[in-house]
Amino acid sequence: MRADVCARSAVVVLLAATAALYLWNLSVNGWANGFYAAAAQAGAQNPIAFLFGSSDAANAITVDKTPAALWVMSASVWLFGLNSWSLLVPQVLEGVAAVGVLYASVARVAGVRAGLLAGAVLALTPVAALMFRYNNPDALLVLLLVVAAYCVQRALAAGGTWWMAAAGVAVGFAFLAKMLQAFLVLPVFALVYLYAADAPRRTRARGLLGAALALALSGGWYLLLVELWPASARPYIGGSQGNSILELTLGYNGVGRLTEEETGGLGNTNFDVGAGRLFGPEMGGQISWLLPAAVAAIAAGLWITRRAPRTDPVRAALLLWGGWLAVTGAVFSYANGILHSYYTVALAPAIAAGLAIGVALLWRRRDDVRARATLAGLVAVTVVWSYVLLEQNSSWLP
């Protein structure tokens, strides 16, 4: 009982500290992204602008994303008036919620201490601390993807289909926040569930089918609505060349991000394409501080659990978060279209979870010299790489 009370208290402290960190001097960011701030104001003034994510209350044109993140901000502006806090506090709350759900996910398979470590790493990752204080769609995207991963973990253990349907709903609404970027995790979620769920093959297939249907309904209803709505009675779909939400989805915010075919974009921000992009000057300082250690910890954890049963929850979690990190990291590394360094916030939960689970497994085996050596290696590689990053970004230093 006392251990449970201590665990709950530690979680409360973690979430309170995260909220304090993100809320501190929040108004220094002003309107943050003025593009989305104007759309949030428009949505608070006009229901059609709210529905479509219009850039202005006159409904001339939408922003270049589906509007789920704007719905949250517009509701806040409608309730509290237009100011910096009403625009940015929703992202802070999404960040705190993401930390809490990540804690719950990791604690289920690796214990309370690992969950607290994962939550703290996510909260303190530089790009997360930036984007959970900013009004881009990435905060809601990350929260919903972490919720989806939690649901998949529950489905793995329970063997039921309802948790997979819930995961599909979460990814569907993540799509409404930032379109096809939300789907990068889908192959990993599907394969890990099919392989490791504690259920017969037929049940696993049914669960996957239910998740796909839930995703299609929760994300597809909006595309259908926009396509069926008379074009003369709605704003122009920003980012598309033919006033089409499908074109925006599949082109500008779809394969165009991979192939550089993004007609009508503001210019290609491509840089450092290749395996080293996540460690380069544009992205490294935002996300890569613990990336080498996380990769090593995941690899060590998979080696430790190599003889575990197919349904082992710890190995399944390592496959889930490690797969998220590998697939999303590869796409970010080799994408040839418009890409910004803050997109890497989508890697932060996977780094935090993979590191925490791997370290927990190694710590439990600390009497083994190999485990101690690996833990020491994780610390050493983090210290060395942090020094490299500081040298690489020496302008940060006083």
C-alpha positions in Angstrom: 0.0 0.0 0.0 2.8 2.4 0.9 4.6 1.7 -2.4 1.4 2.5 -4.3 1.0 5.8 -2.4 4.7 6.7 -3.2 4.2 5.8 -6.8 1.1 7.9 -7.2 2.9 10.8 -5.4 5.8 10.5 -7.8 3.6 10.6 -10.8 1.8 13.7 -9.4 5.2 15.4 -8.9 6.3 14.5 -12.5 3.1 15.9 -14.0 3.1 19.0 -11.9 6.8 19.6 -12.7 6.1 19.2 -16.4 3.2 21.6 -16.2 5.3 24.2 -14.3 8.1 23.8 -16.8 5.9 24.3 -19.8 3.7 27.1 -18.3 6.7 29.1 -17.0 6.8 32.5 -18.8 4.5 31.0 -21.5 3.4 34.4 -22.9 7.0 35.1 -24.0 6.0 33.2 -27.2 3.3 35.8 -28.0 1.1 34.5 -30.7 3.7 31.8 -31.5 2.8 30.7 -35.0 0.7 33.6 -36.3 -0.7 31.5 -39.2 -2.4 29.1 -36.8 -3.2 31.8 -34.2 -5.2 33.7 -36.9 -7.0 30.5 -37.8 -7.8 29.8 -34.1 -9.3 33.3 -33.8 -11.3 32.8 -37.0 -12.7 29.5 -35.7 -13.8 31.2 -32.5 -15.7 33.8 -34.5 -17.4 31.7 -37.2 -18.6 28.1 -37.0 -17.8 27.4 -40.7 -14.3 28.7 -40.1 -14.1 26.4 -37.1 -15.2 23.3 -39.0 -12.8 23.8 -41.9 -9.9 25.5 -40.2 -10.2 28.7 -42.2 -7.4 31.2 -42.0 -9.9 34.0 -41.7 -13.5 34.4 -40.4 -14.6 35.3 -44.0 -13.7 31.8 -45.0 -11.6 32.6 -48.0 -9.0 29.7 -47.5 -8.1 27.0 -45.0 -4.8 26.3 -43.4 -2.7 23.6 -45.1 -3.7 20.9 -42.5 -6.8 19.2 -41.3 -8.1 21.2 -38.4 -8.2 19.0 -35.2 -5.5 21.0 -33.4 -7.3 24.2 -34.4 -10.6 22.9 -33.0 -8.9 22.7 -29.5 -7.4 26.2 -29.8 -10.5 27.8 -31.2 -12.6 26.4 -28.4 -10.1 27.8 -25.9 -10.1 31.2 -27.6 -14.0 31.2 -27.6 -14.0 30.4 -23.9 -11.3 32.7 -22.7 -10.8 35.3 -25.4 -7.9 35.8 -27.7 -4.5 36.0 -25.9 -1.2 34.2 -25.8 -2.3 31.9 -23.0 -5.6 30.8 -24.5 -3.7 29.8 -27.7 -0.8 28.0 -26.0 -2.2 26.4 -22.8 -4.0 23.7 -24.8 -0.6 22.6 -26.1 0.8 22.6 -22.6 -2.0 20.4 -21.4 -1.5 18.1 -24.4 2.2 17.8 -23.4 1.4 17.0 -19.8 -1.1 14.4 -20.9 1.4 12.9 -23.3 3.9 12.5 -20.4 1.2 10.9 -18.2 0.1 8.4 -20.9 3.7 7.5 -21.7 4.4 6.9 -18.0 1.4 4.6 -17.9 2.5 2.7 -21.0 6.1 2.1 -19.7 5.1 1.4 -16.1 2.8 -1.4 -17.2 5.6 -3.4 -18.6 8.8 -2.2 -16.8 7.7 -0.8 -13.5 7.0 2.6 -11.9 10.6 3.8 -11.9 11.0 3.1 -15.7 7.7 4.9 -16.3 8.9 7.9 -14.4 12.2 7.9 -16.3 10.3 7.7 -19.6 8.0 10.6 -18.6 10.9 12.7 -17.4 12.9 12.1 -20.6 9.9 13.1 -22.8 9.2 16.2 -20.8 12.8 17.4 -20.9 13.6 16.6 -24.5 14.4 20.0 -26.1 12.1 19.7 -29.1 9.2 18.5 -26.8 9.7 21.4 -24.4 9.5 23.7 -27.5 6.5 22.2 -29.2 4.4 21.7 -26.1 4.6 25.5 -25.6 3.8 26.3 -29.3 0.6 26.3 -31.3 1.6 24.0 -34.2 -0.4 20.7 -34.7 2.5 18.6 -33.5 1.5 18.6 -29.8 -1.9 17.0 -30.4 -0.3 14.6 -32.9 2.2 13.3 -30.4 -0.4 13.0 -27.6 -2.8 11.0 -29.8 0.0 8.7 -31.1 1.2 8.0 -27.5 -2.5 7.2 -26.6 -2.6 4.9 -29.6 0.6 3.1 -28.5 -0.8 2.7 -25.0 -4.0 1.1 -26.5 -1.9 -1.3 -28.6 0.0 -2.4 -25.4 -3.3 -3.0 -23.7 -4.5 -5.0 -26.7 -1.3 -7.1 -26.6 -1.9 -8.1 -23.1 -5.6 -8.5 -23.1 -5.8 -10.2 -26.5 -9.1 -8.4 -27.1 -10.2 -6.3 -30.1 -11.6 -3.3 -28.4 -8.3 -1.9 -27.4 -7.1 -2.1 -31.0 -10.3 -0.3 -32.1 -9.4 2.4 -29.6 -5.9 2.6 -31.1 -7.4 3.1 -34.5 -9.6 5.9 -33.3 -6.6 7.6 -31.7 -4.6 7.4 -35.0 -7.6 8.5 -37.0 -7.9 11.7 -34.9 -4.1 12.1 -35.1 -4.6 12.1 -38.9 -7.0 15.0 -38.4 -4.2 16.9 -36.6 -1.4 16.4 -39.1 -2.6 14.1 -41.9 -0.3 11.3 -43.2 2.5 11.8 -40.7 0.2 10.1 -38.2 0.3 6.9 -40.3 4.1 6.4 -40.0 3.5 4.2 -36.9 0.8 2.0 -38.4 3.0 -0.7 -39.9 4.8 -1.1 -36.6 1.6 -1.2 -34.5 0.0 -3.8 -36.9 3.0 -6.1 -37.1 3.7 -6.1 -33.4 0.1 -6.8 -32.6 -0.1 -9.6 -35.1 3.1 -11.2 -33.8 2.9 -10.7 -30.0 -0.8 -10.3 -29.0 -1.9 -12.9 -26.4 -4.8 -14.2 -28.6 -5.4 -16.8 -31.4 -4.5 -15.8 -34.9 -8.2 -15.3 -35.9 -8.7 -13.0 -33.0 -5.6 -11.0 -33.9 -6.8 -10.7 -37.5 -10.2 -9.5 -36.3 -8.6 -7.0 -34.0 -6.5 -5.6 -36.8 -9.5 -5.4 -39.1 -11.5 -3.6 -36.3 -8.6 -1.1 -35.8 -8.5 -0.4 -39.6 -12.2 0.2 -39.6 -12.1 2.5 -36.6 -9.2 4.5 -38.1 -11.1 4.9 -41.4 -14.2 6.1 -39.7 -12.5 8.4 -37.2 -10.3 10.0 -39.8 -12.2 9.5 -43.0 -15.5 11.2 -42.0 -13.9 14.6 -42.3 -12.5 14.0 -45.8 -15.9 12.8 -46.9 -17.6 15.8 -45.4 -15.2 18.2 -47.2 -15.5 16.4 -50.5 -19.3 16.4 -50.4 -19.7 20.0 -49.2 -20.3 22.3 -52.2 -17.1 24.1 -53.0 -18.9 27.4 -53.4 -20.2 27.2 -49.8 -16.8 26.5 -48.1 -13.4 28.0 -48.1 -10.7 27.0 -50.6 -8.6 24.1 -49.4 -5.2 25.7 -48.6 -2.1 23.8 -49.9 -4.0 22.2 -52.7 -3.9 23.2 -56.4 -7.5 22.0 -57.2 -9.4 22.9 -54.0 -9.4 19.2 -53.0 -8.8 17.8 -49.5 -7.8 14.5 -51.1 -5.1 16.2 -53.2 -3.9 17.9 -50.0 -3.8 14.6 -48.1 -2.0 12.6 -50.8 0.1 15.3 -52.4 1.3 18.3 -50.4 1.0 16.6 -47.1 1.5 13.0 -48.4 4.0 11.6 -50.9 5.2 15.2 -51.7 6.9 15.3 -48.4 9.0 12.3 -49.5 9.6 13.1 -53.1 9.9 16.9 -53.1 6.8 17.2 -55.4 5.0 19.8 -53.4 3.5 22.3 -55.9 2.4 25.5 -54.2 4.6 25.0 -51.1 6.5 27.9 -49.5 9.8 26.4 -50.6 11.7 23.2 -49.9 13.5 23.3 -46.6 15.4 20.2 -47.4 18.8 19.7 -45.6 21.3 17.0 -44.7 19.4 14.2 -46.3 20.8 10.8 -45.2 21.5 8.6 -42.2 23.2 11.5 -40.3 20.4 14.0 -40.6 19.0 13.3 -37.1 22.5 14.0 -35.7 23.3 17.0 -37.9 23.3 20.7 -36.9 19.6 21.2 -37.8 18.1 18.4 -35.9 20.7 17.0 -33.6 20.4 19.6 -30.8 16.6 19.1 -30.7 16.3 15.3 -30.5 19.5 13.4 -30.6 20.9 13.9 -27.0 19.7 10.5 -25.9 19.2 8.9 -29.3 22.4 6.8 -29.3 21.7 5.6 -25.8 18.1 4.8 -26.6 19.1 2.7 -29.6 21.6 0.8 -27.6 19.2 0.3 -24.7 16.5 -1.1 -27.0 19.0 -3.4 -28.6 20.2 -4.6 -25.2 16.6 -5.2 -24.1 15.8 -7.2 -27.2 18.9 -9.3 -26.6 17.9 -9.9 -22.9 14.4 -11.0 -23.9 15.4 -13.0 -27.0 14.3 -16.3 -25.4 11.1 -14.9 -23.9 7.7 -16.3 -25.1 6.1 -14.7 -28.2 3.6 -12.8 -26.0 6.2 -11.4 -23.5 5.0 -7.9 -22.8 8.4 -6.4 -22.2 9.8 -7.6 -25.6 6.6 -6.5 -27.3 6.9 -3.0 -25.9 10.5 -2.8 -27.0 9.4 -3.9 -30.5 6.6 -1.3 -30.5 8.6 1.7 -29.4 11.8 0.6 -31.2 9.8 0.1 -34.4 8.2 3.6 -34.0 11.7 5.1 -33.6 13.2 3.1 -36.5 10.4 3.8 -39.1 9.8 7.5 -38.2 13.5 8.1 -37.9 14.2 6.6 -41.3 11.4 8.7 -42.9 12.7 11.9 -41.3 16.3 11.0 -42.4 15.6 10.4 -46.0 12.5 12.6 -46.9 13.2 14.9 -49.8 10.3 17.3 -49.3 9.5 20.1 -46.9 10.8 19.0 -43.5 11.4 21.1 -40.3 13.5 20.2 -37.4 10.6 20.4 -34.9 9.0 17.5 -36.7 11.4 15.3 -34.6 9.1 15.8 -31.6 7.4 12.7 -33.0 10.5 10.7 -32.1 10.6 11.8 -28.5 8.1 9.3 -27.0 9.9 6.4 -28.7 13.3 7.5 -27.5 12.0 8.0 -23.9 10.2 4.7 -23.7 12.8 2.6 -25.4 15.6 4.0 -23.2 13.6 3.6 -20.0 12.6 0.0 -20.7 16.1 -1.0 -21.8 17.7 0.6 -18.7 15.2 -1.1 -16.4 16.0 -4.5 -17.8 19.8 -3.8 -17.5 19.4 -2.5 -13.9 17.6 -5.6 -12.8 20.6 -7.6 -14.0 23.2 -5.2 -12.6 24.9 -8.1 -10.8 26.0 -9.3 -14.2 29.1 -7.7 -15.3 27.8 -7.4 -18.9 24.8 -5.5 -17.7 26.9 -3.1 -15.7 29.3 -2.6 -18.6 26.3 -1.8 -20.9 24.9 0.7 -18.4 28.3 2.4 -18.1 28.5 2.5 -21.9 25.1 4.2 -22.1 26.3 6.9 -19.7 29.6 7.3 -21.6 28.0 7.5 -25.0 25.5 10.1 -23.8 28.2 12.2 -22.2 30.4 12.1 -25.3 27.6 12.8 -27.6 26.3 15.7 -25.4 29.8 17.2 -25.6 29.8 16.9 -29.4 26.3 18.5 -29.6 27.4 21.4 -27.4 30.5 22.0 -29.6 28.3 21.7 -32.7 25.9 24.2 -31.3 28.4 26.4 -29.5 26.2 29.5 -30.1 24.0 28.2 -27.3 26.8 28.7 -24.8 27.3 32.1 -23.0 
